[in-house]
Every structure is written in structure tokens, then in C-alpha cells.
Amino acid sequence: MSDRTHKFWSMREVALLETRHDICTPTELAALTGHSIHAVYSKLRSLKLVLTERHCRGCGDMFIPTHRGHIYCSKSCGHAAFDRRILTKERTVQFEKILGTILERDKEIMDTLGNKNAR
């Protein structure tokens, strides 16, 4: 007999599968429910929720995934989403640099004004 214990599916977990199976990847569903990916696939098959269409995370269109881990409808959509993430990070870093420079200048101006008022 195996040492592994069988984890049963709660009603909440089944409801989660039913509502999120077209939005989340099986890996994400496994993380949300605490079950293995194999168990998620088995349960999806038993509930007849085998994934036929999925929402693209890049553009939001419906598409039929050719692999279980596909989250974008095409490579170009995935690349565009990657570019948006990188651009957002770069803009955030640039904004923080500019804000730091502005705050330093404001402090210098306030120090200068404070010294003039003290005289």
C-alpha cells in the first residue's frame, strides 16, 4: 500500500474548476486547489470540462489552445504582452529616477530658501 493519501475534491474546489477552467491554465488551477496537475486534468475530464476554448491574456479574444499551457492566442500576442510588461517596468524605473531628481532639487531649493530666511 502506498504512503500517499488521496485528497478528495471539496465542493468549493469543484466550483472553482467549473468557473475558472476557461480562464486559468491547469497549472494555475492546481495551485489554486492544492491538487496535482494530473488530478486537475482528471477532474476536468470527469466533469466534461475539457478545455476547448480559452481567453487570450494578451488581447482577450477566444482561441483554441494547441497545448495545455497556452495562454496567448499567438506568438505575436505573447510577444506584445511581454513587450508591454518590459516597457511598464522600464517606465517605472525612469519615473522613479525622475522623481528622485525632482525631490533632490526641491530639497536643495528649500535648503537655499531656508538659509536666506535665516539671515
C-alpha positions in Angstrom: 0.0 0.0 0.0 1.2 3.5 -0.8 2.0 6.1 1.8 0.3 8.8 -0.4 -3.0 9.9 0.9 -5.8 10.6 -1.6 -7.2 14.1 -1.4 -10.9 14.4 -2.1 -12.3 17.3 -4.1 -14.4 19.7 -2.0 -17.5 21.4 -3.5 -15.6 24.8 -3.4 -12.7 23.3 -5.4 -15.1 21.8 -8.0 -16.9 25.1 -8.3 -13.6 26.8 -8.8 -12.7 24.4 -11.6 -16.1 25.0 -13.2 -15.9 28.8 -13.1 -12.2 29.2 -13.9 -11.3 26.4 -16.3 -11.5 28.6 -19.4 -9.5 31.5 -17.8 -6.7 29.7 -15.8 -4.2 27.2 -17.0 -4.2 23.8 -15.4 -1.0 24.7 -13.6 -2.7 27.7 -12.0 -5.8 25.6 -11.2 -3.6 23.1 -9.5 -2.0 25.9 -7.4 -5.4 27.3 -6.5 -6.9 24.0 -5.4 -3.8 22.3 -3.9 -4.2 19.3 -6.2 -1.6 18.0 -8.7 -1.8 18.9 -12.3 -2.7 15.3 -13.2 -5.6 15.4 -10.7 -6.8 18.7 -12.2 -6.8 17.1 -15.6 -8.6 14.0 -14.4 -11.3 16.1 -12.6 -11.8 18.3 -15.7 -12.3 15.2 -17.8 -14.7 13.7 -15.3 -16.7 16.9 -15.2 -16.6 17.1 -19.0 -14.9 20.4 -18.8 -12.0 19.6 -21.2 -10.7 22.8 -22.4 -11.9 23.7 -25.9 -11.6 27.5 -25.8 -9.7 29.9 -23.7 -9.5 33.7 -23.3 -6.2 35.2 -24.6 -4.4 37.1 -21.8 -3.0 39.5 -24.4 -5.9 40.6 -26.4 -8.9 38.9 -24.7 -10.1 37.0 -27.8 -11.2 33.4 -27.5 -8.9 30.8 -29.0 -8.4 27.1 -29.1 -5.1 26.2 -27.4 -2.9 23.6 -29.1 -1.1 22.9 -25.8 -2.3 22.8 -22.2 -0.1 25.7 -21.2 -1.0 28.2 -23.9 -2.3 31.5 -22.5 -1.9 33.6 -25.6 -3.7 33.1 -29.0 -0.5 33.6 -31.0 3.2 34.1 -30.6 2.8 37.7 -31.7 0.2 38.3 -29.0 2.6 36.8 -26.4 5.5 38.9 -27.6 3.3 42.1 -27.5 2.3 41.2 -23.9 5.9 40.7 -23.0 6.9 44.0 -24.5 4.1 45.7 -22.6 5.4 44.2 -19.3 9.0 45.2 -20.0 8.0 48.7 -21.2 6.0 49.2 -18.0 9.0 48.1 -15.8 11.3 50.5 -17.8 8.9 53.4 -17.5 8.5 52.7 -13.7 12.3 52.8 -13.3 12.6 56.0 -15.4 9.8 57.6 -13.4 11.5 56.8 -10.1 14.7 58.3 -11.3 13.0 61.5 -12.4 11.0 61.7 -9.2 14.2 61.3 -7.2 15.9 64.1 -9.1 12.9 66.4 -8.6 12.8 65.6 -4.9 16.6 66.3 -4.6 16.2 69.7 -6.4 13.2 70.6 -4.2 15.3 69.8 -1.1 18.1 72.0 -2.4 15.7 74.8 -3.2 14.1 74.6 0.3 17.6 74.5 1.9 18.6 77.6 -0.1 15.4 79.4 0.8 15.8 78.4 4.5 19.3 79.8 4.6 18.2 83.1 3.1 15.4 83.5 5.6 17.8 82.7 8.5 20.0 85.7 7.6 
